[in-house]
Amino acid sequence: MAVFANIDDEVNQTLKNDKVRGQIGFIHTFWFTKEQILLQKYGIHWRSPRVLNPNTSYD
């Protein structure tokens, strides 16, 4: 699906000026934004690795 081939680039473009970018914890902002774009723009219900693996710590 073409959406998934380009979604990370779209999220990076959306977050290019985010102040947390490059810092610990930014992945959570990235995943949240990815989830929102996929749902609002494409109608896709995507779940982040954090949601799929609740006993794993990500940063």
C-alpha positions in Angstrom: 0.0 0.0 0.0 1.5 3.3 -1.1 0.3 5.1 2.1 2.6 3.0 4.3 5.6 3.5 1.9 5.4 7.2 2.5 3.8 7.7 5.9 7.1 8.1 7.8 8.2 10.8 5.4 4.9 12.6 5.9 5.2 12.4 9.7 8.8 13.7 9.6 7.7 16.6 7.4 4.8 17.4 9.9 7.2 17.2 12.9 10.2 18.9 11.2 10.1 21.9 13.7 9.1 19.9 16.8 11.3 21.0 19.8 11.5 17.5 21.1 12.9 16.1 17.9 16.1 14.1 18.4 15.5 13.8 22.1 14.6 10.9 24.3 10.9 10.2 24.1 10.4 11.8 20.7 9.3 8.4 19.3 6.1 8.7 21.3 5.3 12.1 19.6 6.2 10.5 16.2 3.9 7.5 16.8 1.0 9.7 18.0 1.3 11.9 15.0 1.5 8.9 12.7 -1.6 7.4 14.3 -3.5 10.7 13.8 -2.5 11.2 10.2 -3.4 7.7 9.3 -6.8 7.9 10.9 -7.8 11.4 9.9 -6.4 11.5 6.4 -6.6 7.8 5.3 -9.2 6.3 7.6 -6.6 3.7 8.8 -6.6 2.6 12.5 -2.9 2.1 13.2 -1.5 0.9 16.5 2.0 1.9 17.7 4.5 -0.6 19.0 3.9 0.8 22.5 0.2 -0.2 22.2 1.0 -3.6 20.7 3.7 -4.3 23.3 2.6 -2.8 26.6 5.3 -4.5 28.6 8.1 -3.0 26.6 9.7 0.4 27.3 10.5 2.7 24.3 12.6 5.8 24.2 
